[in-house]
Amino acid sequence: MRSYYFVTAILSFLNLAVFIFRDNEKKTNYYIKILLIVVCVANLGYLALGVSSTLEEAVLAKKITYLGGCFLPPIIAVCMCSICNIKLKHWLRCLCIFFSAMVYVMVLTAGFSNFYYSSIRMGKVYDATALIVEHGPGYCFFYIILYGYMAVNIAITIIAFIKKQVTKKNLYLLIAMQCITIIAFLLGRAIDPTFEIMPAVYVVDGLILVIIQMQLSQYNLEDSIYVAMQQNNTTGYIVLDLNNKFIGCNEIAKECIPGLADCKVDTFISQEKELDFLCEWIKLFKDSEGSTFAKTLQYKASYYECVIKVLTTGKKNTGYIIELQDCTDRKKYLDLLSDYNAKLKQQVEQQIQHIYLIQQKTVLGMASMVENRDNNTGGHIKRTSDVVGILVETIKENHLLELSDEFCRDLIKAAPMHDLGKISIEDRILQKPGRFTDEEFEIMKTHAEKSAEIIERILRGVEEEYFVNVAVNVARYHHEKWNGMGYPKGLSGEHIPLEARIMAIADVYDALVSKRCYKEAMSFSKAYEIIIESMGSHFDPSLEPVFIMSRDKLESYYTNAEAGEC
């Protein structure tokens, strides 16, 4: 029997040691710690009773054991309320301890008064010392403690089961602890009243509470996010386990997401319609392979940035923590800044468009001045620009060539400038009503190079470099031919810039279908045949599909356009 008392005392201290060292870096349930300490003291009392050699020693040891009998029931009740998240009034806790203390005072009268024990004498249970007593009138108060707190603990368990504010694992452990305690106590009294079963019951109860504390390390919200919270009253926290079960949240989170107020611990959030989006967030977080995931949530007039992080206990991943950080001021500032930037962007775009229109009108004005001197090409500038636009549109719509939006825009913008060099050609040649002589034609051919030079002088340093290069290439090379027989450089094939190859088709097609002083307008079908026949000699053969697909648009355009007058 002495060995039994010795083993239970050692196991009691072992439970306390495990409890202390297992959670030495966490905020623990101090009711459990007090309970384990009282168990250690009570079991030491049983050990002292077992090895006592005098009646005085045995009575003193018995009084020590009663620390467990008197104070453990109220401590267990308060501890269960704490574990089950049931709020217990402070005065009620004090009343319970006061009543237990009054009973313990009665116990302390043993040996001096007949009120608690009417008689006491030493005896033996196996090899251990035991007290053989007859109970006095005060002993009934001890039974009030035992049976009263049994009823209270059962009531606490039922309330916890209904409210579902504690995990099922912990709830089942509490039920098991009560069943073991009640059954062991009743069987011990019924089978052998001289055998002290309670030291073993205390050890089992202590072990169960240590296991519960390990669960609380994960399921206690304050422990799980203790470092993150730091008494922050502007950030909401939601904690889920790895299976998306709800563990807990603080009041800020409940205000932001009303559905959390009715969510029970250990409930799968996928079962709550109002919280389905949390599952989607967790899925997106997992898909991001652990990188920080953020969403913005609006609740009433406030905005919260929702950040998901992995929750770890030690080195083990145990769940997820969703932080709801108040970002209302930042959101309002960013919205204000965004509105300002949008307005500023709109104003800049309007100014750019205004400048672009001025440039276009200036260029067209210069081109018109040239055209007014040329009796042979009335309306040529506008028409060729429109034809280039039709060709580019066909290319983009049918994905015939990989052209950037910038290239297309700049090509259409540069088209009216392709003949600016004619401003330097003498009137006797430029305004000649008939065909040019060979000498006159050689002079006329210089307009391409002069057009490029004028564009360089006017636009270089004012316009974007890319646009200037496109405009220069259009002006300088639009009379080059695929077979190398053009001018001014005699370039061939893909050595001719693409913008100049497209401009060449527009330039020649307009010359064919337009009326000139020295010829009538050619029919669309004839002009079409000439252009097609010239693919591979005059024109880039890769542009043949572009021209073919543009045929209807071109003929419709020229049908509706006014014919140029000499």
ZIDAQUI-V635498 format. One record per helix or strand. SS is the DSSP state (h for helix, s for strand). FROM is the first residue (numbers start at 0). LEN is the number of residues. If there is no record, write none. Layout:
ss;from;len
SS;FROM;LEN
SS;FROM;LEN
//
This chain:
ss;from;len
h;1;21
h;29;21
h;54;29
h;89;19
s;109;1
s;112;1
s;116;9
s;127;8
h;138;25
h;167;24
h;197;22
h;220;4
h;225;4
s;234;7
s;244;5
h;250;6
h;257;5
s;267;1
h;268;3
h;272;15
s;292;7
s;301;12
s;315;11
h;327;46
h;379;19
h;404;11
h;419;5
h;426;4
h;437;8
h;446;13
s;459;1
s;462;1
h;464;13
h;492;3
h;497;16
s;515;1
s;518;1
h;523;10
s;534;1
s;538;1
h;540;20
//
